[in-house]
């Protein structure tokens, strides 16, 4: 649940276009980390 919320939040921030490039990269990195963490926790990797 938490990882999905982070991913949705990152996508929303990018779509609004009101953040800097650096912040956008940070959001993408956070989303990627969340997805990786979710997979690790669910035993996919």
C-alpha positions as CSV (number, residue, x, y, z in Angstrom):
1,X,0.0,0.0,0.0
2,X,2.7,2.5,1.0
3,X,4.9,1.8,-2.1
4,X,1.9,2.2,-4.4
5,X,1.0,5.5,-2.7
6,X,4.6,6.8,-3.2
7,X,4.5,5.7,-6.9
8,X,1.2,7.5,-7.4
9,X,2.5,10.6,-5.7
10,X,5.6,10.7,-7.8
11,X,3.5,10.4,-11.0
12,X,1.1,13.2,-9.9
13,X,4.0,15.5,-9.1
14,X,5.6,15.0,-12.5
15,X,2.3,15.5,-14.3
16,X,1.6,18.8,-12.6
17,X,4.9,20.1,-13.9
18,X,5.4,22.4,-10.9
19,X,8.6,20.8,-9.7
20,X,12.2,21.3,-10.8
21,X,14.1,18.7,-12.9
22,X,16.1,17.7,-9.8
23,X,13.0,17.1,-7.8
24,X,11.5,15.1,-10.6
25,X,14.5,12.8,-10.7
26,X,14.2,12.4,-6.9
27,X,10.6,11.5,-7.3
28,X,11.4,8.9,-10.0
29,X,14.2,7.5,-7.8
30,X,11.8,7.2,-4.8
31,X,9.2,5.5,-7.0
32,X,11.8,3.0,-8.3
33,X,13.0,2.3,-4.8
34,X,9.4,1.8,-3.6
35,X,8.7,-0.7,-6.4
36,X,12.0,-2.6,-5.7
37,X,11.2,-2.7,-2.0
38,X,7.6,-3.9,-2.7
39,X,9.0,-6.7,-4.9
40,X,11.6,-7.7,-2.3
41,X,9.0,-7.8,0.5
42,X,6.5,-9.9,-1.6
43,X,9.3,-12.4,-2.6
44,X,9.4,-11.6,-6.3
45,X,13.2,-11.3,-6.3
